[in-house]
Amino acid sequence: MTERTPLLNYRLLSSVNESEPRGAAASQAPEQLPDSPRRRSSPQQQPKKLSVFFGVVVPTLLSMFSVVLFLRIGFVVGHAGLYQSIVMFLVAYFIISMTVLSVCAISTNGALDAGGAYYMISRALGPEFGGSIGLMFFLANVCGSALYVLGLVEAIVSTFGIPEDPNVVPSAHQVLPSGYWWSLLYATGVALVCLLVCLVGAHIYAKATFIIFLVVIFVLIMIFISFFVVGPKPITLPSPSSSNPPNGTGPVLPTTANFTGFKLETLLGNLYAGYTSDYTTGKMMSFATVFAVMFNGCTGIMAGSNMSGDLKNPSYSIPRGTVTAVIFTFIIYNLLSLLVACSCDRVLLQRDYSFLRAINIWDPFVIIGVYSSTLSAAMSNLIGASRILYALARDDLFGKVLSLAKRTSRSGNPWVSVLMSWFLVQLVLFSGKLNTIASIVTIFFLLVYAAVDLACLALEWASAPNFRPTFRYFTWHTCVLGIIGCAIMMFLINAIYASASIAFMLLLLLLIHYLSPTSSWGYISQALIFHQVRKYLLMLDVRKDHIKFWRPQILLMVSNPRSSVGLITFINDIKKSGLYVLGHVQLGDLSTLPSDPLQAQYDSWLSLVDHLNIKAFVNLTLADSVRHGVQHLLFISGLGGMRPNTLVLGFYDDCLPKDKLIESPLFSTESVEPFSPSGDVDQPPMYHFASLRGSSDRHDYGEFGDGKVLGPQEYVSVISDAMKMLKNVILARYFNDFDRAQVLSSPSPLAKGDVFVDVWPINLLRPDSCSYVDTCSLFLLQLACILNMVKAWRKATLRLFLCVEEGQSVRGSEAKLGQLLKDLRIKAQVYPVPWDQVVGLHWQRQGGFSKNQKSLSPDSTTDEMEARPMEEESEDDYVNSFPSNATRVSDDYLTAVNKLILDQASQPPAVRFLYLPRPPADTRRYATYLHQLDLLTQDLGPTLLIHGVTPVITTDL
């Protein structure tokens, strides 16, 4: 396969003197095809047998000795002068050398299969980049093959065709009819010859490669000899394509120029630049335009790597052969430029691009070189295009669109891909002159080179241990310079086409990303993300945490995701771009098991995360009890400054769980099979969760695969442990039936008031304390505000309920609470709630206890009564306190509070936020504590019981 880039902005081979065929391009004629991301072998596979010289040096030299060598050396030196010509070659070879270093690095990093640039890019950067660049590489080869076919046809017609001008008398050898349709007929015939060769087998062209190489080298030797053998003589110049103005005011153009032989005067006249108009197009030349034309002769560096399928040792051959070819061509180009500058008048160089034929020992030598190199390039591009298409088809990056291209002959020749490539070449031939397409093809090849540099750069920056190429003469700096150099050349050639090509590549990248199946090649993006995340995690210093930048980092414990879909999606809304971890404890003892049973479950959990479209991590642990498992996760979840600060548990009750995964509209219930301990590989990963086992399952974190049930004592112990570890705790109840889409849907989505979020920021289990400003109350307000900041919840209205007793100033309390909300920048509606009758039930229960034991004594003034509830508790006193009076709350009181909460809702809220008191210090009271929470939240709908232990809100700027 070749990647020769055609010349641009010039007429393609209007005559033999102006022909622009590419040099003999690198051939790829292996029987081993780049047809799959996996290595394939077959009985017909030929052993790799090409050495460094025949497999790399020869095809690379054929690819780089192009039209610049035969027909454009004079053009470059004539316009730019010897000094600028050498500078151009230095810059051009510096650009391609950076890419050569990347190619050598990738090719020596392990086994390199057949496929060339497409294989290297796709396996390094992933299917998105590989597929998009591969398709553009395929199109470039198709258009390149058509360009070379047309170039050969125009060269033949200009030599043997009858002139279209009737005033010109044809010579004896000009016998072929000329014209558009005749040229198309000749081009079709040449394309058919290339097709037959490719259908029979690429090995035919591979065997002819060395013969073509000998022809090109022989012609080159004759050119060098001619400079010393041929004496000075005048040379007739060809007529320009645009004649002088009829009024005779234009400059008088010379008709002859001299080949002077080696003279100092001639050299001094050719040292400096002398840009003028191009006689074939009439366009004024400049450094940029001449450099763009010259740069085409410096490409073709991947010809050797494209032969990797037939090399004895690709990792050894590609670096040595490619570097050798690059150095050799650089010396030849500069040496030939020096000889031309010393022996040819500048007028000859500027007005006759085929002067080498006129000064040659035998004129047909140059013509033979042009014909052989052009035919070689045409066939090589067709072969290369078919191999790329076959590789794309076998990789299934475009689905069934390229399914036919997978077919091969018994010998492994992808004949369908050859036919499809030839058909596209034939379509391109209808366009005739292809100067515009030539520019696009050149840019496509430069994109491929830049992609190789990008692949090497990504591998180097990722610092993956497995990237250790034996070729070490490169750094990330060389990769960056290669990318920049290719980008500059693309925009120097044509800025519009370069921008369009990049946009086309990005479009293909997105299409492949969303439509192609997941590959097993590995994604370099994951390695780069890991490298950057590690770096920034080290920079995330927990000692610099500040309350102003606090955000919830949540660990949600999930027993069985089948019954927790509603809760998982809701908690995703209150994380506020913080850490979100789904935790799960499986009971067991690793010492009694043959292997870790959790490793096989991660795929199912990650599939669940993808299915629910949430941004969460998954952390599973194996422990002898749920309590110990939760402790493990609280201790080890997260990394550095990203650790959970809030634990979320489902509520401990007897609600019958429902399988919400089965009810998902994306999956039909018919496809769901019971969970199999052995793991059914045909079953979707999402359904590798244990099935729900009926009413004995706890809605919170009750049952595991072995049937053990979490008891109330252990459940409350988990809550107590989390608070001891200074973790905020949230208990979620009645989220089994929570449907976020249904809750947030309303006839008027822009109207506020359709959705309510109720907040009760008071410890309802301690009616003797009415503080709204303690740490826990402010934590409630913060979470409610965060929920209201989520885009989907912005239309929700926060309703804050202020419990007041007789003797308290309702307006004063409401005003102070309103001022607090204003200071905290929280928008909420405050609703005073008289609860004297409810509190009365509590004091009747106390018997011997009187209101004198309340935090506000009867001797306190009214101002003191209004002010003291607003005083904030000390954090240390609050965290370390273990209030025990909650155990004296009666069931009647809790039932009355529950009814009070229900009665306040004229319209049921989407969710309620309630104050969660600390568990009692006496562990014997845990069951009573859980019973009180159950009575308090009975039939309230989706409810969060929240306890905060650290300050999370501030009024400071």
N, C-alpha and C positions, 0 to 999 in steps of 0.2 A: 504494500500500500504506500502511496506517496502523499506528501502534503505540499508539493510544489505550488507556489503562488504565482498566478499569471500577472503579466504586466498590466498597468492600468493607464487610463487617460490617453492612450495612443491607439492609432488605427492598427488592427490586427492583420499583419502580414498582407498589406496591400500589394506588395511585390516581394520578390526574393530579397531584394536589397533592404526592405523595411520589415521583413518577417520577424515575428516575436515568439517563436516556439520556445517552450521551456526546454531546459536541458534534460537529458535522460534522467528520469526520476527513479527513485528507489523502487525496486520491485519487491513485491511480497508474494511469493509463490509457494507457500507451505501447504502441505496436505493437512497439517494440524490447523484447525480453524479457531478463531476467537469466538466461539459460539456459545459459551456458557460461563457463568461465574464459577463453575466447578471444573476441575480438570476431568477431561473425558479421554478415554482411550478406546481404541477399536482395533480389530485385527488388521484393518487396512492402514492404520496410522504409520507413517514413515518415521524412522528414527531421525532425531536431530543430528545433522551432519555438517552444517556450515561452520566454517572457521571464522576468526575475526576478520580476515581480509575479504572473503567471499560473502560473508553474511552481513557485515556492517560497513566496512570501508568502501566496497564497491557500490552498494546501493546509495550510500550517503554522498559519495562523490558524484554519481550520476545525477542525483537530485540537486546538488548544489552547483554543478557546472551547467548553467542554463543559458538562456538567451543573453544574459548580461555578458557572459563569456564570449559568445559568438558575434552578437550584433549590437551590444550596448556599452562596451568598454569605450569606444570612441565617443559615444554620446556623453558619457559621464565625464571623461577627461576634457572633451572639447568645450563643454559648458562650465564645468566647475574648476578646471585647471588641476594640475598634478597635486598641489598642496591640499586643496579642499577634497579632492578625490580620496587621498590617503586618509584624511580626517573622516570622511564618510564611511570608508571601510572600517576604520578603527571603531567608530561609534556603532555601526551596524553589527560588527562581530562582537563587540562588548555586550550588546543587547542579547544576541542569540547565545553567547557563551554563558550568560546567566541561566538561560533556559537549559542549555546543555548540562550544566552542573546539576540542575534539578532532575533532569532525566536520568543522569548517571546515579544520583543518590537513590531515587525510587527503584531503579532497575537492580540495584545491588542490595536492596532490603528484602531478601527472601526470594522465593521462586516467582518468576515472572512468566505468566501464561501468554499465549498468542493473543493479539488484540491491540498492541501498540498503545497509542495515547488514550484511546477510549478505555482500555483495560486499566491503565494506571490511574486515570482520573476517577473512574467509577468506583474502583476498590479503595481509593484513598479518601475521596470526598463524599462517597455515597451515591445512591442511584439518581438523586435529583440532578446533581451537577453532571454526573457521568452520562445520564440519558440526554440532557439538554445539549451538552457539548458534543456527545456522540452523534446526535441527529444533525447538528450543524456541521460536524466533521464529514458526515455522509453527504450532505448537500454540497459542501465545498468540493468533495471529490467528484461528485456527479457533474457539477458545473465546470470543474477543472478539466475533466475528460472531454467535455464538449468543446471547451476552449482550445484544447490541443488538437482535437480533430479538425476544427475550423481553421486553426493556424496551419496545419499540414495541408489542408485543401487549398487555402489561399496561396501558400508557398508553391504548390504544384501548378495552380492555375496561372500564377504570375510568371512562371517559367515556361510552361507548356501550353497555356491557354491562348486562344485567339483574342487579340485586343478588342475591347468593346468600341473603341474609337475607330470609325471606318477610315479616317485619314492616316492611321498608322498601319504600315505594311507589316504583316506578321512574318516572322522568320521561319526557317524550314522546320524547326522543332516545335513551333507553336501550332498545334493541331487540335487541341481540346476546346470544345465549345465553352463559353463563359456566360455568366449571368447568375441571378439569384437561385433559380430552380436547378440549374446545372450544378452549381456549387453545393446545394442541398443534396442533390443526388450523389455527388462524389463523397460528401460527408457521411451520408447514410452507408455508402459502401465501405468506407474506412471503419465506421462504427460496427458494421457487421463483421468485418475481419477481427476487430477487437473482441466482439461477442463470441465468435467461434473459438478463439484462443482461450477465452475464459471458461467457456462451456466444456472444452476438452479437458482443461486442467491448468491450474496456475503454474504447474511445474514447467510447462513449455516456455513460458516467459522467463521463469527463473533460470532455465538453461541458456536462454538467449541473452541474459543480463550481462554475462561476462564478455560475450562477443560485442555487444553494444558498447560496453566499457572500453574494450580495446579500440573500437572505431573512434570513440570520442578522444581517447588519449592520443591516438595516432594523428588525428586532425589537429589536436592541440600542439603536438610536437612539430608538425609541419608549419603551423603558424609561427612558432618560435624560430624555426630554422629560416623561414621566409624573411624575417627581419634582417638576417645577416647575409642571406644569399641574394635576394632580389635587390637590384640597384635602384637608384633614384629614377623616378619617372612620373610624368603627369597622369592624372586620373580624371576621366570625365565624370562630372557630378550628375546625379539624377535630377529631373525637373521637380520643383516643389509642387505640392498639392494645390496651393493657391497661387495663381499667376499674378504678375504685376498689374496695377491698375491700368485701365485702357488709356488714360490721359498721359501716361508715362512719367508721372510725378513720383512713383515709388522708387526705391533704391534699385540700382542695377546689380543683380546677383551674378556672381562668377559662375562660369560653366565648367571650369577645370580647377583642380587643386593638385598639389605636389606631394609625392612620397619622397622625402629628402634623404632618407637613410639617417644614420646617427650623426646629428649635428648639434653643437652647443647652442647655436642660434635658435634652432627649432625647439630645444628644451626650454630655453629662457622665455620663448614666446608662449609656451604652454604651462608655465608654472602657476599663473594666477587665473582667477575666474574671469570668464567672459560670457556671461549669460546673454542669450539672444532667443529669438523665436524658433520653435521646432519646425523644420521644413515640411514635416509630414502632416502637422495639424495647424500650424500657424499660431499656436499659443506661445506666449512668452514663458520662458523657463526661469526657475528660481532654485535656490538651494533646496527648498522643501520638495519641489516637484522632481528634481533630479535624484534627490536622496530616496524618495519613495520608489522610483523606478529601479535604482540600484539595489535597494534593500531586498527586492524579490530574488536576486541571485544569491543571497546569503541565507535563505531559508532552506527547508528540506532536511533539517537536522534530525528529524525523528524517523528517517527512513531505516536506519539500523535497528532502532528499538522496535519498529513494526515487524522486523524479521525475527523477533524473539522466539516464535514458534518453531523455527528451524535451526536455531543456534545450538551448538554443542554445550556451551556454557554461557547463557545470557548475562549473568552477573559479571563475568570476566570480559566478555566480548564487547558489550555495549559501551561501557566507559572508554575502553582503549580504542575501539574502532571509531566511535563518534568524535572523540577529541583529535585523533589522528587526521580524520577527514577534514575537520574544521581548520586545523592548523595548515594542512596542505592547500586547501582552497584559498585561505587567506594569503599565503605566500604567492600562489599563482596569480591571483587577482592583482595584487600590488606589483608584482614583477611585470605582468602584462601592461599595466597602466604606465609603468616607467618606460618600457620599450616604445609604447605608442607615443608618449609625450616627447621622446627623443627623436622620432623619425617621421612624424606626420604633421603637416601644416594644420593649424587650428581650423581653417576653412574646410579641409578634408574631413576632420573629425565631426564638425557641426553639420555638414551638408550630405554626408554619405555614411550611414550607419553600417553598411555592409562592405566597408573598404577593405576588410581582411580578405575578402574573396579576390579583390582586384590586386592585392599585393602578394597573394599566395603563389607558391610555386606552380600549383595546378588549380585553376578556379573551382572545379567541382568538389574539391576537398571540403570546403566550408558548407556547400550545399548538402553533401552527404551527411555531414555532422548535424546539420539542422534537421534533415528529414528523419534520421535515425533517432535522435533525441526526442523529437516531437511525437513520433509513433510510440516510442517507449513510454513516454509520459502519459499518452492517452490510454494505453492499455493498463498501465500501472494504476491510474486513477480509477478506472472501471473495476479492476480487481479489488482495489482498496475499498471502494464504495460498497461492493457486494459483501465484503467481509465485515465491514462495520454494520451493515444492515442485518446480516446474519447474527452477529453478536447481540445487537439490540433485540432481535426477535427471540433469541434463546434466553435472554435475561428477562423477558416478559415485562419490560418497562412500559410498553404501550398496549398491553392487553392483547385482544384478538385481532387488532388492526394489522399486525405483522405476523400473524400465525402461519400464513403460507410460506413466509420467508424462512421458516425453520427446516424446510425439506431439503434433503441432500441426496446426492447419488450414492452408489455403493462405496465409491472411493472417498466419500466425505465432501465432495465438491458441492457447495450450496447453489445449485443451478437455478432455483427459483429466485434467489436473491440476485443472481447475475442477470436474469431476465428482467427483473423489476428495475435494477440499476440501469441496464441498457435502455429500457423504455423511457426512463426519465432523461437519460442523456439525449435520446432521440427528440424528446419534446423540447429540450433546451436548444437543440440544433436549429429549430425553426426560427429562433430569434435572430439568427444571422450574426451581425456584429455584436460582440459581447463586452464592450469596454466597461459598461456600467456593472455588469455582473462580475467582471474581472476584479473590480474594486471590492465588491462585497465578498468574493471568494477569498481575496487576500486578507480581509478583515476577519473572516471566519477562521482562517488558519492562525492568525495572530491571537484570536480568542482561545484557541486550543493551547497555544504555547503559554499564554497567561494562566490558563487553568492548570497546566502542569506545574508552573511555578507556585500557584496557590496551593495545590495539593502538597507539594514539598514543604511550603511554609507552614501549612496547618499541621502536618506531621511533626515538624520541628518544634513549633510552639506548644503542641499538646504534650511534648516531653514524655510520650508513651515509651515504656521500657522496651517494647518490641520493635521500635523504630531505631535500629542501629545499623545503618548501611555501611558496607565495607568501603565505599567511596566517601571519604571524609573531607574532600576539598570543596566544601560549601558551608554556608551559614544562612541564617534567616535573612541577613542583609542581602546576599546574592539573590535570594528568592524575591525579595521586595524590589530590588533593582530590575529584575527580569519582568515583573508585573508592570512596573512603571514604564519600562522601556517599550513593552508591547502596547500598552495603552497609548503612549505618545505616538507611536507609529500608526496605530489605528486612526487616531484623530488627525494625524498629519496627512494620511492618505485621503480620508474623506470624513469630516466630522459628523455629517448627517447620517451616512451609512454606518459609522461606528456606533452612534447613539441608537439607531434602529436595531442594529445587531445585538447590542447589549439588552435592549428592551425585549427582543425576541427570545433571547436566552433566558431572561428572568421569567417570561411568560411560560416557556416550556418547563422551567424549573418548578413553578407553582403547579402546573398541570400534573407533572409527574409526582410531585409531593402528595397531592390529594387523590390521585387516581391510581397510582401504581401500588402493587402489593408490597408488603414489608420485605426487605431483603435480609440476607444473613451475612452481608459483607462487612458489617460494622459501620458505625456512623462517626466520622471524625468530629462532628459537632458535639457529640457526647463527651469526647475526650477534651475538647477545648472548653466546654462548659465546666467540666470537673476541674480543670486547671485554674480557671478564673474564679470559680466558687471557692475553692480552697484558699486562694490568695485573699479574697475579700473576707472570708470567714476569719482568717487570722487577723485581719485588720479590724474586725468587729469586737471591740474591747468591752467586756461586760462592766468594767470599772468606770466606763464613761456613760453608762445608761443614765437617762434623765427622764423624769416624770412627763415632761412635755412631749416626748417622743415615744411614750408607752403605746403598745398595741397588744391586743390579745394574741397569745400563742397557745393554741388549744390542743389538748390531747383528748380525743373522744374515744371512750372505750365502747367497743361494739362486740356483742356476743355473737349475733348472727345477722349479717347484713340484710338478709331477706326481710326482716321485720323492722329494720332501722333506716330505710331509705328516706323517709320524711325527716328524721332527725339529722341525718348526715347532710342533706341538702340545706336544711335551715342553719346549722352551725357554720356551714360554708359562707353564709351571708354575714355573720358577725365576726369573722376573723380579721377584717379590715387589713388585708394584704399581709397578715401575720402568718406565723407558722401554723399549719393545720396537719395533725397527725391522727390517723385512724389506728387505734391500738386494739389488740386482741390477745387474750390469754388462753392458751390451750393447756389443760391439765395433763401432766405427765412427768415422767422422770427419764431424762436422757440416758442415764446409766443403764436403764432396763430396755432401751430401744435400740434397734440395729442402726438407725440413722436419724437425722433431724427431720421430724415430720413437717416442719414449718416451711422448708424450702420449696416444696411442691405447691404450697398454697399461695405464694406471692403472686403468681400469674393471675389467679382468680381475683385477688384483691386489687391488683393494678388494673385489670379489666373493668372491675366495678368502678374505680375512680374515673376511667375513661368514659364509661357508659353514663355515669351521673354528671359528667362534665364539671368536676370540681377540682380545685387545686389543693391536693392533699398528698401527704406521704403515708406510707404504710409501715407499721412497726409491730411485729408479732413476737411473742415470747412464750417459752415453755416453763411452767412452774408447777409446784405441788399444790398451790391454792391460788384463788383469784387475788386475794389480798397481796400475797407475795409477788404475783405477776404484775399487778398495778404498781407496786413499789419499784419493781425492776424498770418498768417503762418510765415512771416519773424520774428515776435516777439517771437513766441512760438515753432517753429519747432526745433527739436534737444534737447539736454540735456547736461548741463555742457559745457565741451570743444568741444563738437561735435554739432556745430550749423552751418547752412548754411551761407556761406560768398559770394555766387554767386547766382543771380537770373537769370533764363533762361525763356524767353517768346517766343512764336511763333510770327511771324511778322504779323502786321495788314494789310491785303490786301484782295482782292476779289477772291483769288484762290479757285476753287471748290474743297472741301475736298473729299478724296477717302477713302473708308472703307478698310483698309489694314488687319484687322482681318479676314474679309471674304475671302481675297485672300491668307490667310495663308495656306501653303500646308498641315498643320496638321489637318485642319478642312475643311470639304466640305461645300459649300454654301447652299446645300440643307438642312443641319441641322440647319441653322441659322433662327431664328424666330424674328419678330419684338419685340422690347422691350415692356414689359408689366408692367405698373405701379404697378400692384398687385404682380408682381414677380412670374414667372413661375418656380416652383421648379424642373420641369423636364428639364428645359433648362440649358445648361452648364453655370456655374457661369461667365465665361469670356464674355458671350454675354448678361449680364445684364447691358449693357450700352445703353444709348439712341441712337437711329438710327440717322444717318446724315440726315439733312433736306434740302439739296440742296445748291444753290449758295448763299443764304443769310447767311450761316454759315461762320463765320470767321475762317481762317486757324489757328489763334493764340489762342485766348481765347474768342471767340465771343459769342457762344450761349449756353443757358442752357435749362433745361426742360420747363421753362415757356415761352420761345420764346424771352426773352429780349436779345438785342444785345449790346455788349460792344462798346461804342463810342470812337472816336479818342482822344477826350479830356481826358477821363478817362484812356485810354490806356497809353498816355504819362505821365499822373499823376502817374501811377503805376511805370513807369521808374524813374521819379523824386523822388518819395518817397523812392525807394530802394537806390538811390545814397545818399539821405540825411541820410539814416541809415547806410552809409558806406558799402553798399553791391555792389559787382561787378555786372554788368548787361550784359547779352548776349541776343541778338535778333536773332532768327533763322528763315531764310526764305528759301523756296523751299525745305524743307525736307519732304514734303508730299509724293514725289515719290522716296525718298532716299532708296536704297536697299544696305545695307552694304555688303552682300555677293557678289552681282553683281559688286559693285564698286571695291572690293578688289580682285576679280578673274581676273587672267591674264594667258596667255599661259606659261609664265616663272615666277612662283611664287617667285623664289629666286633672280630674276633680279630687281635691283632698277631702277627707271625711268619710270615704267609703270603707277604708281600712283603718282599724284602730289597734294601737299597742298600749295596753294598760300597765302602769307601773305603780306598785305599792311599796314605797321605800321605807317601810317601818317593820320592826320585828314584831309580828303579830302574835308570837308566842310569849312576848314580854309586854303585856299591856301597861306595865308600870314604867316603861321607857318609851318616850315618843320622839326620839332623836331622828331627824332627817339628814343629819350632816356627819354621821359617823362614816368610817371607811367603807363599810359594806353598803350603805345607802348610796354613797357616791359611786361605787362600783356598779350598782344597778343602773343609775342614771347614765353612766358612761356607756354601758352595753346597749341600752335602749337607744341612745343617741347614735351609736355606731350603726345599729340596724337601720335607723331612719336615714342614714347617709348613703346606704346602698341604693343604687339607681332604681331597682325594682321596688324598693320600700319607701321611696321619697314621698309618695302620695299618702303614706300612712300618717295618721295623727297620733301623737303621743298624748296620753291622758294620765296625768299624775294625780293620785288620790291622797288628800291630806286628811288624816284622821284627827278629829278635834273632840274635846269633852266640854261639858258644861263648866263654865267659869273661865275658859280660855277665850281670848280675843280671836274670833275667826278671821276678821279682816286683817288683824295684825299678823297672824300666822301666815295667812295667804299672801300678804304683801311681802313678808320676809322670804318666803319660799320663792315667790316670783322674782325677787331681787337676786336670790341665789342662782336661779335658772338663767337670769339675764347675764350675771357675771360669768357663768359657765358656758354661755353661748348655746344654750339648749332651748329649742322651741317646743313648748309643751303647754297643754291646757290643764290648769289646776282646778280640781274639783274637791271642795271641802266635804267631808263625810262625817256626820255626827255618829258617834258610836258609844254613847253613854250606856245604853241598855246592854250592849255587848260586854262592856267593861264591868258593868254591874254583876253579870253572871260570874265573872272571874272573882270578884271580891266576896261574893256569897260563898264561893268554893273555899276561899282562904280561911274562913271561920275566925280563928284567933288572930289572924293578921289583919291589920287595919291600914288605912291609907297613910297613916303616919310613917309606914315603911316604904312609901313610894319615894322616888328620887326627888320629888318636890314635896316639901313638908307643908302642912297647913299654915305655918307661920310665914311662909314665903309670900312676898308681895306679888302683885299681878305682873309687874315688870320682870321680876325674877322668874316667874312661871313662864313668861314668853321668851325670855332670853336664854335660860339654861338648856332648854331642849336644843337650841341651835349651836351649843358649844361642841366643838369637835373633841372626840376622845383621843387620848394619847395612843399612838400606834402600839407601843410595847405593852401598855396595860390592856389594850383591846385584844391583842393577839394571844396574850398569856392568860386571859381571864377565862374561866369555865363556869358560866352562870348555871345555877342549878334550879332557879325558881321555875324554869320551863316545865319541870316535872310536876309542878303543882297546878298546871293548867288543866281544867276539866274538859271532858268531851263535849258537854253542853256549850261551853264557851267556844270551842273550836268549830262546832257545828254552826253556831250563831255567826262566827266570823266568816265561815264559808258561805253562808246565806247572804251575809252583808256584801261580800264580793260579787256574788251572782246578781244581787238586786241592783247594783250600781251600773250595770251594763244595759243601757237601753238597746244597744246593738252589740251583739257578742264580739269581742275583740279577736283579732287574728292570733294573738299570743299575749300571755300575761307574764309579767316579771314580778316575782315575790321575793321577799327577804328570807334567806335561809339562816337560821340561828346555828351556832356551834353545837355539836353533840355534847351531851353532859359529860362531866369528868368521870362519873361513876359508870363503868361499862355495863353494870347490871341494868341501867336505865336505857340501854340502846334500843331495845324492843319498844319501850314506851315512846321514845323519841320518834322512831319510825312510824308508830301508830298515830302520833300527833300530826306528823307531816301528811299522812294519808288522809286524815279527817280534814285538815286545812285545805287541801287541794282537790277534794272529792268533786268530780264532775265539772271542773273548771275549764275543760278544754285544754289546748296546748299551753302548758305552763312551765316556766323556768323558775326554779328555786335557786337563788344566787347568793353566794357568800364570798365577799372580797376580803383579802387579808393585807393587801398593800395599797398605798395611795396610787391612784391612776389618773387623777384629774387635777388641773391647776388653773388658776386665773392669771398666772404670770404670762408675760409676752414671750 
